[in-house]
Amino acid sequence: LTLAPQYITYGSQSYQDAAGWHACSNDSPPSSNCLQSQTAVLIYRMTGRIDFFGFVFYFANWVFCAVYFVSALYLLCRKQRSDQSLGAYYDDDI
């Protein structure tokens, strides 16, 4: 919920009023009938009642992002290995 709270909480739900269509959010009026996803309800209940889970959940998201970006940088910057043994293998088949 900390990385994409709008999407995880309401998904692609929208409601219509006199001004047109609007995406559901926490600021939506009660008459909009926007329903939170079961994932959001579970996480809100767990992190709201026990502060430790909220702390762990928040920092676990940042650890995930850090590992993802470090891994992506590593894969982009590493030197490609040349595999000459496969070249000789394919040449023999001709």
Secondary structure in CASP SS format (residue, H / E / C, confidence):
PFRMAT SS
TARGET T0000
AUTHOR 0000-0000-0000
METHOD secondary structure of the structure
MODEL  1
L C 1.00
T C 1.00
L C 1.00
A C 1.00
P H 1.00
Q H 1.00
Y H 1.00
I H 1.00
T H 1.00
Y H 1.00
G C 1.00
S C 1.00
Q C 1.00
S E 1.00
Y E 1.00
Q E 1.00
D E 1.00
A C 1.00
A C 1.00
G E 1.00
W E 1.00
H E 1.00
A E 1.00
C C 1.00
S C 1.00
N C 1.00
D C 1.00
S C 1.00
P C 1.00
P H 1.00
S H 1.00
S H 1.00
N C 1.00
C C 1.00
L C 1.00
Q C 1.00
S C 1.00
Q H 1.00
T H 1.00
A H 1.00
V H 1.00
L H 1.00
I H 1.00
Y H 1.00
R H 1.00
M H 1.00
T H 1.00
G H 1.00
R H 1.00
I C 1.00
D H 1.00
F H 1.00
F H 1.00
G H 1.00
F H 1.00
V H 1.00
F H 1.00
Y H 1.00
F H 1.00
A H 1.00
N H 1.00
W H 1.00
V H 1.00
F H 1.00
C H 1.00
A H 1.00
V H 1.00
Y H 1.00
F H 1.00
V H 1.00
S H 1.00
A H 1.00
L H 1.00
Y H 1.00
L H 1.00
L H 1.00
C H 1.00
R C 1.00
K C 1.00
Q C 1.00
R C 1.00
S C 1.00
D C 1.00
Q H 1.00
S H 1.00
L H 1.00
G H 1.00
A H 1.00
Y H 1.00
Y H 1.00
D H 1.00
D H 1.00
D C 1.00
I C 1.00
END
